[in-house]
Amino acid sequence: MPNLLLLRHGESQWNLENRFTGWTDVSLSPKGEQEAHEAGEKLKSYKFDKAYTSVLKRAIDTLQIVLKITGQQHIPIEYDKALNERHYGALQGLNKAETAKKYGDGQVKLWRRSYDVPPPNDVTELNPLGMSESLKDTAARTLPYFESRIMPDIRAGKNILVAAHGNSLRSIVMQLDNLTKEQVIELNIPTGVPLLYVYDAKGNITEHRYL
């Protein structure tokens, strides 16, 4: 029975500072590195055929730490921006608590957790298109990639590790767990805790749990 392991990167420096990160390429915090080590220890008994990750270093570094601890640095790794965190537009870099004071807790929760409410756009030198993404927008790039690249490996009986981000993984879990738009608001993927999905020979999920 093939295993799919989903892993959100360990705490990043901007997670530590309570800032909206999005596509900003920040590093893991010391705690995040420790979380990645702990995830690796939990995954020592699992053998992987391939790994997938985003092009952002906090996910890549988490994956590399896990593969080193499990002795599996040799497996193929595919990097793709389809697995990147959602783009937070004008919110990127802002402190979440200060933003909540300015706009209200309810509005910030909608921006962070809702399915189809994107953060405000902001055209800047680093974001010339004023890009921002809701979870729905994130799913529009993450799920086709998941279905076309990752699921064929699962159906072929391979064990797969995906190291990605809170919202790219929320979009995948929303589909795997058949969550509604209302239910996904309460879904939060913790940093550095592996989420296991076990599949049967027909491609059906028989078990899923955090390790």
N, C-alpha and C positions, 0 to 999 in steps of 0.2 A: 504494500500500500504506500503510495508516494506521500511525502510530507511537503507542505508549503509553510515556510516560516517567514512571518512578516516582522520586521524589526524597525521601530522608529529609532533614529540616531540618539545617542546620549545627549545629555544637556549641553546646549551650545552656550557660548559666551553671552549672546543676547537673550537666551532663555534665562540665564542667571540674572541679567540686568533688567528682565521683564520688558523687553522691547519686541516689537513686531519685526520679524526677521525676513520672511518671504524668500526672495531670490538673492538676498544679500549673502555673500559667501563667507560666513563667519566660522571660526574654529570651535572645536569642543572646549568646554571648560574642564578644569581638573576633575570635577564631579562627573562630567560627561564621559571622560576617558575611563573613570572608574566604573561607570554604568556599562560601558562597552565591554570592559574586562569581565564584569559579572555576567553579562549576557553570554560571553564566550564560554565561561565556566558552565553555564546552564546548557549550552549546546554541544558540549564535548562528546556526548553519546550519539549525536546526529551526524550522518555523513551526507554531504551535499554534492550534487552533480554539477551545479551551476549557480552563480549568484547574479543578481541584478541590483543596480543602484542608480542614484541620480548623478548629476554632474557637479553637485555641491559637496565641498570637502567634509562637512560635518557628517554626512551619510557615508562618504567614501572612507573616511578615517575610522568610523565605527565598524564598517565592514572589514577593513584590514585588521583591526584589533581582534575581532571575532575569529577571522580566518587564521590568524597567527596562533591564537590560544588553542584552537581546535586542530591545528596542524594541517590546514587545508588551503594553504596559500596557492596551491597549484591549480585549483579549479578555474574554469573559464568565468570571467566577469564581463557583464555587459553594462555599459554606462549610457544613460539616456536622460535628456531633460524632461521627457514625458513623466518621469518619476519625481521631478523637482517639487518642492513645496509650492503652495499657491502663491501668486504674486499679490502682495498686500498694497500695491499702489501707493497712495499718499501716506499710508500709515507706516510704511517700512522705516524702521529706525526710531519710531516714537515709543515712549514709555506707555505701557498698557494702562497703568493706574491713572496717569495724567490724562490720557485720552478719554478714559471713562469719566473723569471729573468734567471734562470739557463737553462731551457728547451725551453722557448718561450711560449707566451700566447696561440698560436694555438695548440701546443702539449698538454698543460695542459687542455685546453678546451676539446680536444678529450678524454683525460683520464677521465675527470669529467662528460662529457655530452653525449659522443657518445654511440652508442648501443653495438658495438662489439669490441672496442679497450680497452684491460685491462691495468691497470697501470703496471709498471715493478715489477717483482717478486724480493723477497729478503729473503734468508734463514737466519733466526735469531733464538735466543733461544725462543722468544715468537711466532715465526712463522716458525717452523721447516720444514714445507712443502713448504715454499716460496709462500704461497697462495696469489693470487690477483684475483679480479673479475671485469669483464666488466658488463655493465647493462644486457647484454645477459646472462651472467653467473648467475647474481642475479635472473633474471627472471626464470631461469631453476630450482631454488629451491622455489622461492616465488609463482609463478603462479600455479604449481601443488598443493601446500598447499592451496592457495586461492580457487581453484576449488574443492578440495576434502573436505575441512573443513568449509570454510566460505560461499561459494555459496549455499550449501544445506540448511543452516539456512535462507538465503535470500529467497530461493524458498519455504521454509516452512512458510514464512510470518513473520519472526523474524526481529527485528530491531537490527542492529549490529554496534558496534564501534570498529574500528581498529586503534590502536596507534602504529605507526612504524617510519620509517626513510625515508629520502629523496629519496633514490634509490630503496628501496623495494616498496615504494609507487609509484614511477615513473613507475616501471615495471607493477604494477596493473593498473594505469591510462592509460598507453600506450595501454593495452589490452581493457579496458573499453571504451576508446575514439577512438579506431581504428587508433592510430597514426602510421605513418611510421617511419622508422629509421632516416630519415632526420628531421621530425617534432619533434621527441623526444629530439633532441639535444637542442632545445630551451625550453624544459619543465623543470621548476623548481617548486618544491612544497615548499611553504613558511612554516616556523616554526610556530606552534601554531595556524594555521587557519583551522578550520574544512571544509572539502570538502564533500558536500552532494550529494548522488546519490539516487534518488527515483525510485523504481521499481513498475511495475504493476503486476497484478495477474499471468501473463504469464512469468514473469521474464525479461521483457524488461525495459530498462531504459527510463523513461519519463521526467526526469529532472536531471540536475546536476549543482551545483554552489557552490562557496565558501560562507560561512556564515559570 
